[in-house]
Amino acid sequence: MSVAKAQGLDLTVLGEAINAGPAASTYAQNKITKITMQDWSPQAATKDCYKSSKLICAAVEATGARCH
């Protein structure tokens, strides 16, 4: 988003393009909305993000795959 903004692209249009493609997700949609509205308020505490990441890695590793 920062590169797009620096190059003069319309962030709303970029967000629509992202949300129409394979990168579309509820998370992306929420983040794009916050960015285009210049809402820089936090959505989650770092400790909660870390905990979620650890749970995801544990689930991945339980399948025999590796979590990088």
N, CA, C and O atoms as a Maestro MAE file, in Angstrom:
{
 s_m_m2io_version
 :::
 2.0.0
}

f_m_ct {
 s_m_title
 :::
 protein
 m_atom[272] {
  # First column is atom index #
  i_m_mmod_type
  r_m_x_coord
  r_m_y_coord
  r_m_z_coord
  i_m_residue_number
  s_m_chain_name
  s_m_pdb_residue_name
  s_m_pdb_atom_name
  i_m_atomic_number
  :::
  1 25 0.828 -1.175 0.000 1 A "MET " " N  " 7
  2 3 0.000 0.000 0.000 1 A "MET " " CA " 6
  3 2 0.883 1.252 0.000 1 A "MET " " C  " 6
  4 15 0.557 2.241 -0.657 1 A "MET " " O  " 8
  5 25 1.986 1.212 0.726 2 A "SER " " N  " 7
  6 3 2.879 2.373 0.775 2 A "SER " " CA " 6
  7 2 3.491 2.662 -0.588 2 A "SER " " C  " 6
  8 15 3.589 3.819 -1.000 2 A "SER " " O  " 8
  9 25 3.898 1.616 -1.282 3 A "VAL " " N  " 7
  10 3 4.487 1.792 -2.616 3 A "VAL " " CA " 6
  11 2 3.436 2.331 -3.579 3 A "VAL " " C  " 6
  12 15 3.709 3.237 -4.367 3 A "VAL " " O  " 8
  13 25 2.244 1.774 -3.509 4 A "ALA " " N  " 7
  14 3 1.156 2.234 -4.377 4 A "ALA " " CA " 6
  15 2 0.857 3.705 -4.131 4 A "ALA " " C  " 6
  16 15 0.676 4.476 -5.074 4 A "ALA " " O  " 8
  17 25 0.808 4.085 -2.878 5 A "LYS " " N  " 7
  18 3 0.541 5.485 -2.526 5 A "LYS " " CA " 6
  19 2 1.661 6.388 -3.037 5 A "LYS " " C  " 6
  20 15 1.398 7.459 -3.584 5 A "LYS " " O  " 8
  21 25 2.899 5.958 -2.859 6 A "ALA " " N  " 7
  22 3 4.046 6.755 -3.305 6 A "ALA " " CA " 6
  23 2 4.050 6.940 -4.820 6 A "ALA " " C  " 6
  24 15 4.571 7.932 -5.329 6 A "ALA " " O  " 8
  25 25 3.469 5.981 -5.532 7 A "GLN " " N  " 7
  26 3 3.414 6.071 -6.990 7 A "GLN " " CA " 6
  27 2 2.140 6.746 -7.482 7 A "GLN " " C  " 6
  28 15 1.899 6.825 -8.687 7 A "GLN " " O  " 8
  29 25 1.326 7.232 -6.549 8 A "GLY " " N  " 7
  30 3 0.141 7.982 -6.918 8 A "GLY " " CA " 6
  31 2 -1.082 7.145 -7.258 8 A "GLY " " C  " 6
  32 15 -2.049 7.660 -7.819 8 A "GLY " " O  " 8
  33 25 -1.050 5.860 -6.924 9 A "LEU " " N  " 7
  34 3 -2.204 5.012 -7.209 9 A "LEU " " CA " 6
  35 2 -3.325 5.287 -6.212 9 A "LEU " " C  " 6
  36 15 -3.071 5.647 -5.062 9 A "LEU " " O  " 8
  37 25 -4.539 5.118 -6.651 10 A "ASP " " N  " 7
  38 3 -5.714 5.274 -5.797 10 A "ASP " " CA " 6
  39 2 -5.811 4.035 -4.910 10 A "ASP " " C  " 6
  40 15 -6.030 2.932 -5.410 10 A "ASP " " O  " 8
  41 25 -5.651 4.209 -3.609 11 A "LEU " " N  " 7
  42 3 -5.644 3.076 -2.692 11 A "LEU " " CA " 6
  43 2 -6.993 2.368 -2.627 11 A "LEU " " C  " 6
  44 15 -7.050 1.165 -2.371 11 A "LEU " " O  " 8
  45 25 -8.073 3.102 -2.855 12 A "THR " " N  " 7
  46 3 -9.390 2.467 -2.867 12 A "THR " " CA " 6
  47 2 -9.496 1.500 -4.042 12 A "THR " " C  " 6
  48 15 -10.018 0.394 -3.899 12 A "THR " " O  " 8
  49 25 -9.003 1.918 -5.197 13 A "VAL " " N  " 7
  50 3 -9.033 1.058 -6.384 13 A "VAL " " CA " 6
  51 2 -8.108 -0.140 -6.178 13 A "VAL " " C  " 6
  52 15 -8.457 -1.265 -6.533 13 A "VAL " " O  " 8
  53 25 -6.931 0.102 -5.605 14 A "LEU " " N  " 7
  54 3 -6.015 -0.995 -5.320 14 A "LEU " " CA " 6
  55 2 -6.676 -1.992 -4.371 14 A "LEU " " C  " 6
  56 15 -6.583 -3.203 -4.576 14 A "LEU " " O  " 8
  57 25 -7.335 -1.493 -3.348 15 A "GLY " " N  " 7
  58 3 -8.039 -2.370 -2.406 15 A "GLY " " CA " 6
  59 2 -9.106 -3.201 -3.090 15 A "GLY " " C  " 6
  60 15 -9.265 -4.386 -2.794 15 A "GLY " " O  " 8
  61 25 -9.842 -2.579 -4.009 16 A "GLU " " N  " 7
  62 3 -10.861 -3.320 -4.754 16 A "GLU " " CA " 6
  63 2 -10.225 -4.421 -5.600 16 A "GLU " " C  " 6
  64 15 -10.769 -5.520 -5.708 16 A "GLU " " O  " 8
  65 25 -9.074 -4.123 -6.198 17 A "ALA " " N  " 7
  66 3 -8.384 -5.125 -7.016 17 A "ALA " " CA " 6
  67 2 -7.900 -6.287 -6.151 17 A "ALA " " C  " 6
  68 15 -8.042 -7.448 -6.536 17 A "ALA " " O  " 8
  69 25 -7.332 -5.983 -4.990 18 A "ILE " " N  " 7
  70 3 -6.860 -7.039 -4.085 18 A "ILE " " CA " 6
  71 2 -8.039 -7.903 -3.634 18 A "ILE " " C  " 6
  72 15 -7.950 -9.130 -3.616 18 A "ILE " " O  " 8
  73 25 -9.134 -7.252 -3.275 19 A "ASN " " N  " 7
  74 3 -10.297 -7.984 -2.783 19 A "ASN " " CA " 6
  75 2 -11.025 -8.771 -3.869 19 A "ASN " " C  " 6
  76 15 -11.875 -9.607 -3.561 19 A "ASN " " O  " 8
  77 25 -10.702 -8.514 -5.129 20 A "ALA " " N  " 7
  78 3 -11.327 -9.250 -6.230 20 A "ALA " " CA " 6
  79 2 -10.470 -10.426 -6.694 20 A "ALA " " C  " 6
  80 15 -10.890 -11.200 -7.554 20 A "ALA " " O  " 8
  81 25 -9.269 -10.563 -6.126 21 A "GLY " " N  " 7
  82 3 -8.358 -11.608 -6.576 21 A "GLY " " CA " 6
  83 2 -8.090 -12.669 -5.535 21 A "GLY " " C  " 6
  84 15 -8.800 -12.771 -4.535 21 A "GLY " " O  " 8
  85 25 -7.052 -13.463 -5.780 22 A "PRO " " N  " 7
  86 3 -6.746 -14.581 -4.883 22 A "PRO " " CA " 6
  87 2 -6.248 -14.159 -3.499 22 A "PRO " " C  " 6
  88 15 -6.217 -14.982 -2.584 22 A "PRO " " O  " 8
  89 25 -5.863 -12.904 -3.329 23 A "ALA " " N  " 7
  90 3 -5.413 -12.431 -2.017 23 A "ALA " " CA " 6
  91 2 -6.577 -11.961 -1.157 23 A "ALA " " C  " 6
  92 15 -6.377 -11.523 -0.024 23 A "ALA " " O  " 8
  93 25 -7.785 -12.049 -1.686 24 A "ALA " " N  " 7
  94 3 -8.965 -11.585 -0.954 24 A "ALA " " CA " 6
  95 2 -9.184 -12.409 0.307 24 A "ALA " " C  " 6
  96 15 -9.098 -13.637 0.286 24 A "ALA " " O  " 8
  97 25 -9.463 -11.726 1.389 25 A "SER " " N  " 7
  98 3 -9.792 -12.384 2.654 25 A "SER " " CA " 6
  99 2 -10.453 -11.348 3.553 25 A "SER " " C  " 6
  100 15 -10.369 -10.146 3.301 25 A "SER " " O  " 8
  101 25 -11.096 -11.817 4.582 26 A "THR " " N  " 7
  102 3 -11.705 -10.895 5.543 26 A "THR " " CA " 6
  103 2 -10.634 -10.019 6.168 26 A "THR " " C  " 6
  104 15 -10.839 -8.820 6.361 26 A "THR " " O  " 8
  105 25 -9.484 -10.620 6.486 27 A "TYR " " N  " 7
  106 3 -8.379 -9.864 7.082 27 A "TYR " " CA " 6
  107 2 -7.920 -8.759 6.132 27 A "TYR " " C  " 6
  108 15 -7.782 -7.604 6.536 27 A "TYR " " O  " 8
  109 25 -7.684 -9.118 4.865 28 A "ALA " " N  " 7
  110 3 -7.228 -8.126 3.887 28 A "ALA " " CA " 6
  111 2 -8.260 -7.019 3.734 28 A "ALA " " C  " 6
  112 15 -7.905 -5.841 3.686 28 A "ALA " " O  " 8
  113 25 -9.509 -7.381 3.658 29 A "GLN " " N  " 7
  114 3 -10.564 -6.382 3.495 29 A "GLN " " CA " 6
  115 2 -10.577 -5.412 4.672 29 A "GLN " " C  " 6
  116 15 -10.693 -4.201 4.481 29 A "GLN " " O  " 8
  117 25 -10.458 -5.937 5.879 30 A "ASN " " N  " 7
  118 3 -10.433 -5.077 7.068 30 A "ASN " " CA " 6
  119 2 -9.225 -4.154 7.075 30 A "ASN " " C  " 6
  120 15 -9.351 -2.967 7.375 30 A "ASN " " O  " 8
  121 25 -8.048 -4.695 6.743 31 A "LYS " " N  " 7
  122 3 -6.837 -3.883 6.741 31 A "LYS " " CA " 6
  123 2 -6.884 -2.821 5.648 31 A "LYS " " C  " 6
  124 15 -6.494 -1.677 5.881 31 A "LYS " " O  " 8
  125 25 -7.354 -3.184 4.467 32 A "ILE " " N  " 7
  126 3 -7.444 -2.228 3.361 32 A "ILE " " CA " 6
  127 2 -8.379 -1.083 3.730 32 A "ILE " " C  " 6
  128 15 -8.075 0.081 3.466 32 A "ILE " " O  " 8
  129 25 -9.513 -1.409 4.339 33 A "THR " " N  " 7
  130 3 -10.453 -0.368 4.766 33 A "THR " " CA " 6
  131 2 -9.789 0.571 5.758 33 A "THR " " C  " 6
  132 15 -9.906 1.790 5.638 33 A "THR " " O  " 8
  133 25 -9.091 0.007 6.743 34 A "LYS " " N  " 7
  134 3 -8.409 0.845 7.733 34 A "LYS " " CA " 6
  135 2 -7.361 1.737 7.081 34 A "LYS " " C  " 6
  136 15 -7.251 2.914 7.423 34 A "LYS " " O  " 8
  137 25 -6.593 1.190 6.149 35 A "ILE " " N  " 7
  138 3 -5.534 1.960 5.493 35 A "ILE " " CA " 6
  139 2 -6.128 3.082 4.648 35 A "ILE " " C  " 6
  140 15 -5.676 4.224 4.727 35 A "ILE " " O  " 8
  141 25 -7.131 2.766 3.846 36 A "THR " " N  " 7
  142 3 -7.708 3.798 2.983 36 A "THR " " CA " 6
  143 2 -8.394 4.898 3.790 36 A "THR " " C  " 6
  144 15 -8.500 6.034 3.327 36 A "THR " " O  " 8
  145 25 -8.862 4.562 5.001 37 A "MET " " N  " 7
  146 3 -9.478 5.576 5.865 37 A "MET " " CA " 6
  147 2 -8.453 6.224 6.796 37 A "MET " " C  " 6
  148 15 -8.802 7.051 7.638 37 A "MET " " O  " 8
  149 25 -7.187 5.839 6.637 38 A "GLN " " N  " 7
  150 3 -6.088 6.328 7.475 38 A "GLN " " CA " 6
  151 2 -6.377 6.118 8.962 38 A "GLN " " C  " 6
  152 15 -6.106 6.981 9.797 38 A "GLN " " O  " 8
  153 25 -6.926 4.964 9.258 39 A "ASP " " N  " 7
  154 3 -7.209 4.561 10.632 39 A "ASP " " CA " 6
  155 2 -6.036 3.718 11.107 39 A "ASP " " C  " 6
  156 15 -5.921 2.549 10.739 39 A "ASP " " O  " 8
  157 25 -5.174 4.296 11.911 40 A "TRP " " N  " 7
  158 3 -3.955 3.616 12.356 40 A "TRP " " CA " 6
  159 2 -4.100 3.034 13.757 40 A "TRP " " C  " 6
  160 15 -3.106 2.670 14.386 40 A "TRP " " O  " 8
  161 25 -5.331 2.945 14.246 41 A "SER " " N  " 7
  162 3 -5.535 2.372 15.577 41 A "SER " " CA " 6
  163 2 -5.224 0.876 15.550 41 A "SER " " C  " 6
  164 15 -5.455 0.212 14.540 41 A "SER " " O  " 8
  165 25 -4.699 0.345 16.658 42 A "PRO " " N  " 7
  166 3 -4.372 -1.084 16.702 42 A "PRO " " CA " 6
  167 2 -5.641 -1.934 16.693 42 A "PRO " " C  " 6
  168 15 -6.698 -1.521 17.169 42 A "PRO " " O  " 8
  169 25 -5.497 -3.135 16.135 43 A "GLN " " N  " 7
  170 3 -6.617 -4.067 16.116 43 A "GLN " " CA " 6
  171 2 -6.393 -5.219 17.081 43 A "GLN " " C  " 6
  172 15 -7.347 -5.879 17.494 43 A "GLN " " O  " 8
  173 25 -5.155 -5.463 17.439 44 A "ALA " " N  " 7
  174 3 -4.853 -6.570 18.342 44 A "ALA " " CA " 6
  175 2 -3.544 -6.274 19.062 44 A "ALA " " C  " 6
  176 15 -2.673 -5.569 18.554 44 A "ALA " " O  " 8
  177 25 -3.438 -6.826 20.243 45 A "ALA " " N  " 7
  178 3 -2.200 -6.681 21.007 45 A "ALA " " CA " 6
  179 2 -1.140 -7.621 20.430 45 A "ALA " " C  " 6
  180 15 -1.466 -8.695 19.924 45 A "ALA " " O  " 8
  181 25 0.108 -7.220 20.508 46 A "THR " " N  " 7
  182 3 1.208 -8.028 20.002 46 A "THR " " CA " 6
  183 2 1.204 -9.411 20.640 46 A "THR " " C  " 6
  184 15 1.434 -10.411 19.959 46 A "THR " " O  " 8
  185 25 0.943 -9.472 21.949 47 A "LYS " " N  " 7
  186 3 0.946 -10.775 22.634 47 A "LYS " " CA " 6
  187 2 -0.128 -11.697 22.072 47 A "LYS " " C  " 6
  188 15 0.076 -12.909 21.999 47 A "LYS " " O  " 8
  189 25 -1.283 -11.136 21.669 48 A "ASP " " N  " 7
  190 3 -2.339 -11.958 21.091 48 A "ASP " " CA " 6
  191 2 -1.951 -12.468 19.705 48 A "ASP " " C  " 6
  192 15 -2.235 -13.614 19.359 48 A "ASP " " O  " 8
  193 25 -1.304 -11.619 18.916 49 A "CYS " " N  " 7
  194 3 -0.829 -12.038 17.591 49 A "CYS " " CA " 6
  195 2 0.219 -13.138 17.729 49 A "CYS " " C  " 6
  196 15 0.214 -14.108 16.971 49 A "CYS " " O  " 8
  197 25 1.109 -12.984 18.693 50 A "TYR " " N  " 7
  198 3 2.145 -13.992 18.928 50 A "TYR " " CA " 6
  199 2 1.499 -15.327 19.323 50 A "TYR " " C  " 6
  200 15 1.879 -16.383 18.818 50 A "TYR " " O  " 8
  201 25 0.525 -15.264 20.228 51 A "LYS " " N  " 7
  202 3 -0.153 -16.478 20.680 51 A "LYS " " CA " 6
  203 2 -0.851 -17.172 19.507 51 A "LYS " " C  " 6
  204 15 -0.770 -18.392 19.371 51 A "LYS " " O  " 8
  205 25 -1.531 -16.402 18.667 52 A "SER " " N  " 7
  206 3 -2.210 -16.970 17.502 52 A "SER " " CA " 6
  207 2 -1.205 -17.611 16.551 52 A "SER " " C  " 6
  208 15 -1.453 -18.693 16.019 52 A "SER " " O  " 8
  209 25 -0.079 -16.949 16.341 53 A "SER " " N  " 7
  210 3 0.959 -17.486 15.449 53 A "SER " " CA " 6
  211 2 1.502 -18.808 15.981 53 A "SER " " C  " 6
  212 15 1.731 -19.740 15.210 53 A "SER " " O  " 8
  213 25 1.708 -18.895 17.286 54 A "LYS " " N  " 7
  214 3 2.190 -20.131 17.893 54 A "LYS " " CA " 6
  215 2 1.170 -21.255 17.725 54 A "LYS " " C  " 6
  216 15 1.545 -22.392 17.440 54 A "LYS " " O  " 8
  217 25 -0.110 -20.948 17.899 55 A "LEU " " N  " 7
  218 3 -1.162 -21.954 17.724 55 A "LEU " " CA " 6
  219 2 -1.227 -22.431 16.269 55 A "LEU " " C  " 6
  220 15 -1.408 -23.621 16.011 55 A "LEU " " O  " 8
  221 25 -1.081 -21.516 15.337 56 A "ILE " " N  " 7
  222 3 -1.100 -21.880 13.914 56 A "ILE " " CA " 6
  223 2 0.086 -22.774 13.591 56 A "ILE " " C  " 6
  224 15 -0.070 -23.796 12.923 56 A "ILE " " O  " 8
  225 25 1.270 -22.397 14.061 57 A "CYS " " N  " 7
  226 3 2.470 -23.216 13.812 57 A "CYS " " CA " 6
  227 2 2.316 -24.607 14.427 57 A "CYS " " C  " 6
  228 15 2.701 -25.598 13.807 57 A "CYS " " O  " 8
  229 25 1.765 -24.694 15.625 58 A "ALA " " N  " 7
  230 3 1.569 -25.995 16.264 58 A "ALA " " CA " 6
  231 2 0.629 -26.862 15.427 58 A "ALA " " C  " 6
  232 15 0.858 -28.063 15.285 58 A "ALA " " O  " 8
  233 25 -0.420 -26.263 14.874 59 A "ALA " " N  " 7
  234 3 -1.366 -27.019 14.045 59 A "ALA " " CA " 6
  235 2 -0.697 -27.474 12.754 59 A "ALA " " C  " 6
  236 15 -0.927 -28.593 12.295 59 A "ALA " " O  " 8
  237 25 0.127 -26.612 12.169 60 A "VAL " " N  " 7
  238 3 0.849 -26.972 10.933 60 A "VAL " " CA " 6
  239 2 1.806 -28.113 11.214 60 A "VAL " " C  " 6
  240 15 1.829 -29.103 10.482 60 A "VAL " " O  " 8
  241 25 2.594 -27.983 12.268 61 A "GLU " " N  " 7
  242 3 3.591 -29.003 12.603 61 A "GLU " " CA " 6
  243 2 2.927 -30.344 12.975 61 A "GLU " " C  " 6
  244 15 3.518 -31.403 12.767 61 A "GLU " " O  " 8
  245 25 1.722 -30.299 13.514 62 A "ALA " " N  " 7
  246 3 1.010 -31.533 13.857 62 A "ALA " " CA " 6
  247 2 0.663 -32.344 12.608 62 A "ALA " " C  " 6
  248 15 0.425 -33.548 12.691 62 A "ALA " " O  " 8
  249 25 0.637 -31.682 11.457 63 A "THR " " N  " 7
  250 3 0.350 -32.384 10.203 63 A "THR " " CA " 6
  251 2 1.617 -32.970 9.595 63 A "THR " " C  " 6
  252 15 1.555 -33.695 8.602 63 A "THR " " O  " 8
  253 25 2.782 -32.654 10.199 64 A "GLY " " N  " 7
  254 3 4.051 -33.118 9.660 64 A "GLY " " CA " 6
  255 2 4.722 -32.090 8.757 64 A "GLY " " C  " 6
  256 15 5.848 -32.293 8.302 64 A "GLY " " O  " 8
  257 25 4.031 -30.996 8.504 65 A "ALA " " N  " 7
  258 3 4.613 -29.918 7.706 65 A "ALA " " CA " 6
  259 2 5.485 -29.050 8.611 65 A "ALA " " C  " 6
  260 15 5.455 -29.185 9.835 65 A "ALA " " O  " 8
  261 25 6.247 -28.177 8.006 66 A "ARG " " N  " 7
  262 3 7.095 -27.265 8.787 66 A "ARG " " CA " 6
  263 2 6.506 -25.865 8.790 66 A "ARG " " C  " 6
  264 15 5.946 -25.417 7.790 66 A "ARG " " O  " 8
  265 25 6.631 -25.186 9.900 67 A "CYS " " N  " 7
  266 3 6.182 -23.808 10.034 67 A "CYS " " CA " 6
  267 2 7.439 -22.930 10.091 67 A "CYS " " C  " 6
  268 15 8.252 -23.063 11.006 67 A "CYS " " O  " 8
  269 25 7.589 -22.049 9.128 68 A "HIS " " N  " 7
  270 3 8.800 -21.207 9.055 68 A "HIS " " CA " 6
  271 2 8.558 -19.880 9.683 68 A "HIS " " C  " 6
  272 15 9.458 -19.040 9.717 68 A "HIS " " O  " 8
  :::
 }
 m_bond[271] {
  # First column is bond index #
  i_m_from
  i_m_to
  i_m_order
  :::
  1 1 2 1
  2 2 3 1
  3 3 4 2
  4 3 5 1
  5 5 6 1
  6 6 7 1
  7 7 8 2
  8 7 9 1
  9 9 10 1
  10 10 11 1
  11 11 12 2
  12 11 13 1
  13 13 14 1
  14 14 15 1
  15 15 16 2
  16 15 17 1
  17 17 18 1
  18 18 19 1
  19 19 20 2
  20 19 21 1
  21 21 22 1
  22 22 23 1
  23 23 24 2
  24 23 25 1
  25 25 26 1
  26 26 27 1
  27 27 28 2
  28 27 29 1
  29 29 30 1
  30 30 31 1
  31 31 32 2
  32 31 33 1
  33 33 34 1
  34 34 35 1
  35 35 36 2
  36 35 37 1
  37 37 38 1
  38 38 39 1
  39 39 40 2
  40 39 41 1
  41 41 42 1
  42 42 43 1
  43 43 44 2
  44 43 45 1
  45 45 46 1
  46 46 47 1
  47 47 48 2
  48 47 49 1
  49 49 50 1
  50 50 51 1
  51 51 52 2
  52 51 53 1
  53 53 54 1
  54 54 55 1
  55 55 56 2
  56 55 57 1
  57 57 58 1
  58 58 59 1
  59 59 60 2
  60 59 61 1
  61 61 62 1
  62 62 63 1
  63 63 64 2
  64 63 65 1
  65 65 66 1
  66 66 67 1
  67 67 68 2
  68 67 69 1
  69 69 70 1
  70 70 71 1
  71 71 72 2
  72 71 73 1
  73 73 74 1
  74 74 75 1
  75 75 76 2
  76 75 77 1
  77 77 78 1
  78 78 79 1
  79 79 80 2
  80 79 81 1
  81 81 82 1
  82 82 83 1
  83 83 84 2
  84 83 85 1
  85 85 86 1
  86 86 87 1
  87 87 88 2
  88 87 89 1
  89 89 90 1
  90 90 91 1
  91 91 92 2
  92 91 93 1
  93 93 94 1
  94 94 95 1
  95 95 96 2
  96 95 97 1
  97 97 98 1
  98 98 99 1
  99 99 100 2
  100 99 101 1
  101 101 102 1
  102 102 103 1
  103 103 104 2
  104 103 105 1
  105 105 106 1
  106 106 107 1
  107 107 108 2
  108 107 109 1
  109 109 110 1
  110 110 111 1
  111 111 112 2
  112 111 113 1
  113 113 114 1
  114 114 115 1
  115 115 116 2
  116 115 117 1
  117 117 118 1
  118 118 119 1
  119 119 120 2
  120 119 121 1
  121 121 122 1
  122 122 123 1
  123 123 124 2
  124 123 125 1
  125 125 126 1
  126 126 127 1
  127 127 128 2
  128 127 129 1
  129 129 130 1
  130 130 131 1
  131 131 132 2
  132 131 133 1
  133 133 134 1
  134 134 135 1
  135 135 136 2
  136 135 137 1
  137 137 138 1
  138 138 139 1
  139 139 140 2
  140 139 141 1
  141 141 142 1
  142 142 143 1
  143 143 144 2
  144 143 145 1
  145 145 146 1
  146 146 147 1
  147 147 148 2
  148 147 149 1
  149 149 150 1
  150 150 151 1
  151 151 152 2
  152 151 153 1
  153 153 154 1
  154 154 155 1
  155 155 156 2
  156 155 157 1
  157 157 158 1
  158 158 159 1
  159 159 160 2
  160 159 161 1
  161 161 162 1
  162 162 163 1
  163 163 164 2
  164 163 165 1
  165 165 166 1
  166 166 167 1
  167 167 168 2
  168 167 169 1
  169 169 170 1
  170 170 171 1
  171 171 172 2
  172 171 173 1
  173 173 174 1
  174 174 175 1
  175 175 176 2
  176 175 177 1
  177 177 178 1
  178 178 179 1
  179 179 180 2
  180 179 181 1
  181 181 182 1
  182 182 183 1
  183 183 184 2
  184 183 185 1
  185 185 186 1
  186 186 187 1
  187 187 188 2
  188 187 189 1
  189 189 190 1
  190 190 191 1
  191 191 192 2
  192 191 193 1
  193 193 194 1
  194 194 195 1
  195 195 196 2
  196 195 197 1
  197 197 198 1
  198 198 199 1
  199 199 200 2
  200 199 201 1
  201 201 202 1
  202 202 203 1
  203 203 204 2
  204 203 205 1
  205 205 206 1
  206 206 207 1
  207 207 208 2
  208 207 209 1
  209 209 210 1
  210 210 211 1
  211 211 212 2
  212 211 213 1
  213 213 214 1
  214 214 215 1
  215 215 216 2
  216 215 217 1
  217 217 218 1
  218 218 219 1
  219 219 220 2
  220 219 221 1
  221 221 222 1
  222 222 223 1
  223 223 224 2
  224 223 225 1
  225 225 226 1
  226 226 227 1
  227 227 228 2
  228 227 229 1
  229 229 230 1
  230 230 231 1
  231 231 232 2
  232 231 233 1
  233 233 234 1
  234 234 235 1
  235 235 236 2
  236 235 237 1
  237 237 238 1
  238 238 239 1
  239 239 240 2
  240 239 241 1
  241 241 242 1
  242 242 243 1
  243 243 244 2
  244 243 245 1
  245 245 246 1
  246 246 247 1
  247 247 248 2
  248 247 249 1
  249 249 250 1
  250 250 251 1
  251 251 252 2
  252 251 253 1
  253 253 254 1
  254 254 255 1
  255 255 256 2
  256 255 257 1
  257 257 258 1
  258 258 259 1
  259 259 260 2
  260 259 261 1
  261 261 262 1
  262 262 263 1
  263 263 264 2
  264 263 265 1
  265 265 266 1
  266 266 267 1
  267 267 268 2
  268 267 269 1
  269 269 270 1
  270 270 271 1
  271 271 272 2
  :::
 }
}
